[in-house]
Amino acid sequence: MKEIAKKLGKKDWDFRIDPCSGESNWTSSVQVSGFENAVTCNCSFANATICHIVS
């Protein structure tokens, strides 16, 4: 994720916080034409105890 953020120029992602938690700056309501500004997770693994970033 850090490499992806660097490539995208994302300086506002807080890597001290779990991106699948929905907290902090991992999601944004600000719409940028042609871009998604959020991390989406699938937490349906192992009785919702394991999450995978899917987009």
MOGI-V648897 format. One record per pair of residues at least 12 apart in sequence whose C-alpha atoms are under 10 Angstrom apart, sorted by sequence separation. I is the first residue (numbers start at 0). J is the second residue. If there is no record, write none. Layout:
i:j
I:J
I:J
This chain:
i:j
0:12
1:13
11:23
12:24
13:25
24:36
25:37
26:38
39:51
40:52
41:53
1:14
11:24
12:25
24:37
25:38
26:39
39:52
40:53
41:54
0:14
11:25
12:26
24:38
25:39
38:52
39:53
40:54
38:53
39:54
21:37
38:54
21:38
37:54
0:18
21:39
18:37
19:38
21:40
35:54
18:38
19:39
20:40
18:39
19:40
18:40
19:41
19:42
12:37
12:38
9:36
19:49
20:50
19:50
18:50
19:51
17:50
18:51
19:52
18:52
0:52
